[in-house]
């Protein structure tokens, strides 16, 4: 990583330099970036905009010659070069005096944080155990738990994204389970919470058809549909019957949406919510309670049996989606740091797709109606009930862009917002050291009524903007991740400026 100081100017710019590495080997891996060069001073940009320019654009702007401003570069050899090979870092140059959270020298403060537990060096991880809970007849819910002996600590319930399960939180279970009681849940219709009996009766000719495409539904599955409302109730009863006390909900993607939805409906069961790149909405079909007339236009809404007309469509889609090559491509897309080991996640997803109930469950999820509450409405109800909320978003997420997290921040002004880079759609798996550190610190802040400072705020006011580099060790090498904290001072202009930043980057990159 390189920290760049700019002398003789009172302006600073955050400039992303993708694939920074002077070695020929790195340049051969990133041929697209080979012709891009770094321009240290760009006149007229705001302090938070990210740009990188190619040679042609520099000529058109008249900036192809060296700038008169003197810049020096300090190189830190201990930073993991593998990160630089596959991702990009942000470099801050001091723009104007008094910028909140950025020292006048332009250097970004460095903070060492704990690494993940490593049994090889005596730093033992929490033991994970796997369980099944029969919520309703024929519907068994799979979950994992760690840290059962930590009875004096507040409990945490981890909610996964679409297409994965509790296995996606393995790094949280092993780490947070050392000082918390931690549960990770598989939503019904996903992971290992798939039904073990066909929800439909066999065909009239006595021949077993495709799972879920029988003549009519079984008694226990007459109203079964894998929807947000089903998962909301699943979380509700799981907390009441299994955990048996209010919890902190931590949700990624779909899990983040469900965390807000459940908390809005059952605020007495939720102590706080952490959103990890939460999806801004879920499902497309109208909700029959909110829009009864409109919903009647859609004769099928994810119930069993699946209509025969859906079978061919789902067959084509499922063949593509469940292809291991497609799964590998998706994982490569959503993880910003391609050095992250996703072998276990990949194998578990592939294993789930091979379950006989997987295709029909996928169809039910895709055609299920929306929940009764939108994310905005759920967030409003959570605020009315004073439920603490924390936002943690991977900056390089290609699906849930940071603008969606910033919109939540705009509505929930007092919610701390941490933007993590490099990190994609699944920051808890990509940079678990950072996410675990932030979750621990935020829960401590809530539990102490604010006596313990929020993570990264060592003496700074809560309404500030703070940027710090968090350093930790992974597999014997040092790694650095940049985290930017947005405090309670957050204007409409901040939302517009930050949301336009990725678009401006792409336009500048050509």
N, C-alpha and C positions, 0 to 999 in steps of 0.2 A: 504494500500500500504506500502511496505517496501523499505527503501533506505539502501543499503548495502555499508559500508565503508571497504576497505581492507587496512590494515596497513602493512608496511614492504615490499612492492613490488611496482614496477613502471610499472606494467602491469595491464590492465583492460579488462574485457570481458562483453559483453552484453549477459545476460543469461535469457532465457524465462522460467518461472516457471508456467506452466499451472495449473489453479485452486488452487492458493495458499490460504489455509485457514486451520487452525489447528483444526477446530471443526470436530467432528465425523459426524455431519450432512452433511457438505460439502463433506467429503470423501465418504459418502454413495452415493452422487449424481454423483461422478466421480470415479467409481470403477477402471477404466483403469489406472488412475493416482496414485492409492493407493500405488503401489510398487516403485514409482519413488522418489528418494531422491535428495536433492540439493547438488551439489559439488561446493564449492566456488572457487576453483582454478583449472583450466584446462590448462596444459602446451601446448604451441605451436599453439594456435588458434589466428586468427586475431581479432582485437578489435571489429569488427561489426558482428561476427558470433554468432548465437543463438543456444544454446545446452541445452538439459536436458537429463540426463542419468538415466538408471534404474540400479538396484543393480547388475545384471549380467554383464553389460558392465563395471561397476566400478571395479569389481573383475578382469575382463580380462585386464583392463588397469592398475591394481595394485594401484588403488586409493580408495580402500574400507576403508582404515584407515584415520583418521582425518588428515588434512593438518597441516603443521607446521606454516602456515601463520595465523595470528590472525585476525579474522573478527568480526565485531560488527554489530548488527542489530538495527535499530531504527524503531519503529512502530508508525504509525500515525493513531490514533483511529478514526479521523473524516472522513476518506475515506470511501466511500460507499462499504460496504462489499458485496453487491449484485453483484457488478462488478467483484469482485474476485471470486465469486461463479461460474460465468458463462464464464469468459474469462481469459486471462492471461496478465500479465504485464511484461515489460522488466526492468531489474535491471542492472545498469551500475556500473562497478568497474573500477577504474582508471587504464588504461593500461600503458600509457607512458606519460612522461611529454610533455606538449605542444599540446595535442590533442585539435583540434579546437572545441570550444563551450562547452567543458566538464571541469568543475572546477577540480583542482588537488585533492580535497578532495573526489571526486567521487559522490557527491550529485548532483541531477538534480534540477535546479532552478524551482521554482513554480510560476505560474502566475495565478492570479484570473481573470476570464473573466465573462462578464454578463451572467445571466441565460436567459432563454426564458421568454417572457412577460407572466405575470400571472395576470389575471383579478381579482383574489381573493385577491391579496395584493396591488391592486391599480396600478399595472404596466400594463397598457392597451395594448392589442395587436392591430395591424392594422386591420381594417375591410376588409374582402375579399368579392368581388362581382363577380358573374359569368355571362358570356356573350357568345353570339354566333355571329360569323362573317361569312357572306356568301361570300366566296372567289370566287367560281365558281357556276354555276347553279347546284343545288342539292347537293352541297358539302358545308356543314356548319362546320365551325371550332369553337370548344369550347375553351374558355380560361378564366382564372381568373386574377383579378387585385387587387392590394392593393396600398395604398399610393398615390392615384391620386392627392392629394393636394401638394405633394412635388415637385412642378414644377421646383425648382432650383437645384434639385439633378439629377445626371446622372441616366438614366433608366436602368433596368436590365430585361432581358428576360430569363426565366428558361425553359430548354428543358428536358423532361423526358426520361426515359429509355424505353425499349421495354416492352409492356404488362401493363404499368401503364399510368398515365396521370398527369394533373395539380395537382390532389389531393395529389400526392406524395411530393409536395413542400409546403404543408400547413404550416409547421413550418418556412419556409423562408418567405412566404407571410405575415404571422402574425408578424414576427420579423423585417426583412429587410424593410418591408413596412412602418415601423415607421419613416424612414428617407430617403427612396428611393421610386421611382415609380417602381413597380415590376409587371411583367406579367408572367404567367405560361401557356404554350400552350399544347394542346392535338394534337398530330400528327394525320393526317387523317388516318382512319382505326383503331384507338385506342381510349381509353378513351370514351369521349362523342362526339368525332368527327367521329362517324360512320354514314354512310348515312342512311337517313330515308326512302328512296325508293330503291327497288330492282334495281340494275343496269342492269338487264337482262329482256327480254320479257318472258311472261309466255309460257308454253309449247303449242304445236300445238293442243293438245286435249282439251285445255281450262282449264286444271287443273293447279293450282299454284304448282310449284315444290319447291324444296329446294332453299332458298335465294341464288342468285348468280349462279344458275345452269340452267338458262333458255336456250332457243334455240339460242338467239343472244343478243348482248348487246344493251342497249338503246342508243339513239343518244348521250346523254350527257356523256356516259360512254364508248365510243368506244376505247379510249386510256387510260382508267383509270387503273393504277396499283400502288399499295402502295409500292413505292420504295424510295430509298435515293434521287433520282433526284426530285421526286414529293415533298418530305418533304423539300428539299433545296429551291424549288420555293415557297412553303408554307411559310417558314420562311422569305424569301425575301420580298414577298408581304405583309406579316403581319407587318413587321417592317416599310415598306414604307407607308402602308395605314392605319394602326391602331396606331402604336406608333409614326410614322412620324418624327423620328430622330434616329441617330446612338445609338446603345445600347451596353451594356456589356452582352455577352452570357455566361450563366452558364449551362453546360450540364452534366448529369449523364449517364454513359454507352452509349447506342445508342445516347442519347442527346449530349454527348461529341463529338462523331464522327460527328454528324450533325452540331455542332457549328463550328468545324474546316472546314468542307466542305462548309458551307454557307459563312463563313468569307473569304475563299480562292476565292470564286466566286464573292462575293460582298463586298470587303474590305471597301468600303466607308460607309457601314451601320454598321460596327462593331468597337467599341472602345476598346474592349479587350475580352479575352476568359478565362473562368475558366473550367478546365476539372476535373470532379469528376469520377474517375475510368472509363475513357472513353474506350469503346470497340475499339480494334485495327483495326477492319475491319467490314464490313457489307455486307451480301448477298454472295452467292456462284456462281450464274450463270454469265457468261461473259456479259459485257456491249456491246450492239449491235454497238455502235459508235466506241469503242476502238477495239473490236474484232468481226467484222461483219461476218467473215467466221465461227468462232467458235460458235457464237451465233445462227447461223442457224441450228446447231445440236440439239438445244433445241426448239421444235416447240411451246411450251407454256411458257410464261415468266410472269405469274401473271395477265394477262388481264382477262376481263370478256367477255363471260361466262366461268366458270371453266369447263375444259374437264370432260366428264363422267368418264374417267379412274382415275381422281384425286379424285373424290367424295368418293370412298371407302377408299382410303388411308387417306384422311383428316378426314373422319368420325371416323376411329380408333384412329388417333392421337389426334383429338380434344376431344374425350371422355375421354382420359387419361389426357390431359393437363388441361381441364376445370374442372376436378374433384376437389372439395374443399379440399380434403385431399392432392392432389398433390400440390395445391397452398400453402397450409399450410407448406408442407415439403420444398418447394422451399424457402419460406420466412425464415424458420428456418435455411436453409443452408446458405443464403447470409447475414444474420445478425449475426455478431460476438457476440454481447451482447444480449442474449436471454431474458433479462429483459426489452428490448425495447417493448413498446406497439404497436403492428402492427394490432390491431383489425380493425381500420378504413381502413387501406390499404388493408387488407384481404377482407373485405366486399365490397370495391369498385372494386377490381379485379373480385371477384365472380359476382358482378352485371354486369360488362362489358361482361363477358363470356356468360351471358344469353341473350344478345342482338341477334336478329335474323340474323344480319349481321356479327356477330363476327367470326363464323367458316370460311366463305368465305373470309373475310378480312384477317384472319390469313393465309389462303392458298395463297392469293395474295402476302402477305409480304414474305412468305417463298420461293416462286418461283420467286420473283422479281430479276432483274439483278442488278449487282453491279453498284455503281455510276461511273461517268466518272473519278473521282479522287480517288486515294488511300489515306489513312490517311497520309502517308509519303509525298505524293505529295501535299496534302492540307496544311500540316504543312509547307512545303517549301515555298508555295505561301504566306502564312501568314507571314512568316519571311521576305520575299522579300518586303512585304508591311508594315513591322514594326508594326504588330499588337501585342500588349502585350499579353502574355500567362502566366497563372498560373496553376500549377498542384497540385491537392489535391487527395491523394489516400488512401483508407482504407487498412491497412497492411494485414488484415486477409481475404481479398477478395478471395473466392475459384474459381471465374470465371476469372476475369481480374486480374491476378496476378501482384504484384508490378513491375515485370520485364517489363511489357508493358508500365507502366508509366515512368520507368527509361529509356526505349528506346526513348521515346519522349523527356525526359530530356537530353539524350545524343545528340539528334539532335538540340534541342533548349537549348543551354547551359545557356543562360541568364534567362531562365524562372525559377522562384522560385518553388521548389518542396517540398511539405509538406506531410510527411508520418504520418498517424494518426493511433494510436493503443490504445485500441482495436477498430476496426471498420472494417466492411466488404464491400460489394459491393455498399451499399447505405449510405455513411457516412453523407450525408445531412439529412437523416431521423434518423439515429442511434445516431449521435452526432451533432445535429444541432447547439448547442451552439458553438462548435469549428468551424464548417464550416462557420457559419454566422460571427463569429469574424474574421476569416481569409479573407473572401470575402470582408467585410467592409474595413479592413485594406489594402488589396491589391488594391482595387479601389481607396482608398484615396492616396495611393502611386503613382498610375498612374495619377490620376487627378492633383496632385501637382508636377508632373514632377520629382518625386523622393525626393522632400523636406521632405515628411512624410516617416518615415522609414517603411520598410516592416514588417509585423507582426512577432513578436518574435525577431526581430533584434533591440535591444535597445543598440545602440552604436557599435554592432559587424559589421564587414565588410560584404558586400553582397556575398563574395566568401567563406563564412565560412560554417561550419557544426555545427548546433545548436540543442540541445535536451532540451526540456522543458516540464514540466507537467502543463497542463492547468486544473484549478480547477473551478468548478461552482456548483451551487445548483440546484437540480432537485427533485421536490416533497418533499421538506423539508430535503433532505439528500445531503451530499457533494459527489461529483463524481470527479474523476481524470482521465484525458486522456493524453497519451504521444504523443507529436508531435515532429518529427525530420525534421529540415529544411536543405535542400541541396542547397548550393549556386552555383555560376557559375563555381567554380573549380570542374570539374567532368570529370574524365579520363575514358578511356576504361576499365582499371582495376577496377574502382569503379562499373561499370555496371556488369562486370563478377562476382566480389566478392558479390555484393548485390543480383544478380539474383540466384547465387548458394546457398545462405543462406537458403531458405526454404527447398531445397533438402537435404542439410546437416542436417538440423533439423530432418527431417523425418527419415533419415538413423540412426541418433544418438538415436532417440526415439524408433527405432525398430518396 
